[in-house]
Amino acid sequence: MMGRKQATRKLFYEFSLEERVPRDHFLRRLAKAIDFSFVYSMVKPYYSHTGAPSVDPVVVLKMALIGYL
């Protein structure tokens, strides 16, 4: 089953990644430049409807892309 990442804030954590990453960081520019929603339709035929949810395929693609760049 294809999983999807859901950003939720933790109740007792004071740490915010959004506040820590600089505004001009490469990852912020990448997120603005590329819409990764096309990945879900491309990989959907390869996922079963049963089983445990997987890692979000967009996260996997972003990790590979960042590693390459």
C-alpha positions, 0 to 999 in steps of 0.5 A: 500500500502506498504511504503518504507523508503527513506533516503534523506538529508534535505536542511537546516538541519545541523544535521547528524544522521550518524555522531552522532551515534558512530562507535561501536554502537549496531545498526551499528553492527546489520545492518551489521549482518542482511539483512532485505530485506527478510521482503518485500517478506514475508509481500507483500501478506498482503498489498493492492495495493491501499490506503496510503503508510504504515510505512516501514515494515522493520522499524517496525520489527527493532523497535520490535527487538530492543525493545526486545533486 
